[in-house]
Amino acid sequence: MTKLSDLGATDFCDLFDKHNRSENFTEDARHELFDYYKQFGPDCEIDIVGICCDWGEYTVETLNDYFGKFDAPEVENPSLDDWTEHLSRNYSVIAVDDDSILVSS
């Protein structure tokens, strides 16, 4: 494993490609994950496969498909903000951009 102190943001993002995990996250999501892991300090060890197991990147469409019906009857067509608020009750959620969020497992 690699220590975070040995990586810049670009190096961190490139690790996904080196571990054949390019499809797991968009480039923007990888940068958000780098920022997230920085909070644990420079000695934080980075396990790309573990990160891919712990996090998923979702759009409104994939959230609806993956999590099924939104369990708030007053919300007929949940937005990304609705999903973020709902999921953050039980999961760590990181906003990536206007189209996707990261959700911990």
N, C-alpha and C positions, 0 to 999 in steps of 0.2 A: 504494500500500500504506500501511497504517497502522502506526505504531509502537506497541508494547505500552504504552509510557509514556503514551500518549494515551487509554488504555482502562482502564475498571474491568471487573470480571468480568461485570456485566450488559451493558455495551457490547460486550464481546467476544462474548458469547452472541448478542446481537442482530445482529451482523454476519452470522451464518449465515442469518438470515431475510432480511436486506437483499440477500444474494447468492443468494437462492432455493435455499438449501442446508439448509432446515429439517429435511428428512427424513433427513439424513445421521447425525445424532447426537441422543441424548436431551439434555435440559437438564443432567442430572447429568454426562454425558460432556463436554459443552461446558465445564463448570466444571473438570473434571479436565484438559482440554486447556489451559485458561487457566493453571492452576497449573503444568502441565508447561512451557509456553513462558516463564513468569516466570523460570525458572532461567537463561535465556539473556540476561537483563538487560533494562533498559528500552528499549534501542535495537533490540531484536528487531523486525523487520518482520513483520507478520501478513498472510499471503496465505491467505484462507479457502478458495479453490478448491484451492490447493496442499495445505492441511491435509486437505481432503476426499479428495485423491488419495493422501496419505501414510498416512492412518489409516482404520481401519474399526472399527465397534462390533459386537461379536458376543455372542450368548447361546450356551449349550451347544447348542441346536438349530441355530443358524446355523453354529456351528463344525463340527458334524457334517456339515451339508450342504455347506459351503464347502470344508473341508479333507478330507472323506471319512473313511475308517476311521482310527481312532486307531492309530498304529503301535507300540503296546505291547500285545502279546497278553495280558498279565496284567491289563490294564485293559479290562473288557468294556463298561462304560457310563461313560465318562469324565465326571467332574464339571468344573465351571468351574475349580476349583483344579488338577485334572489337566491341563486344557488350558493354564492359565496357566504351570504349570511346564514343560510340553512346549514351548510356543511361545516362552517367554522364552530358550530356548537360541539362537534364531536371529533373534528380533524384539524390539523394544521392546514391552512390555506394561504397560498401566496398568489397575488394577482400578477399575471405576466404582462398582459396588454388588454386592450378592449375586447379581445376575442377568446382569451383562454385564461385558465387558472391552474395552479399546481395544487394537488391534494395529497396529503400523506395517507398512508394506509394504516 
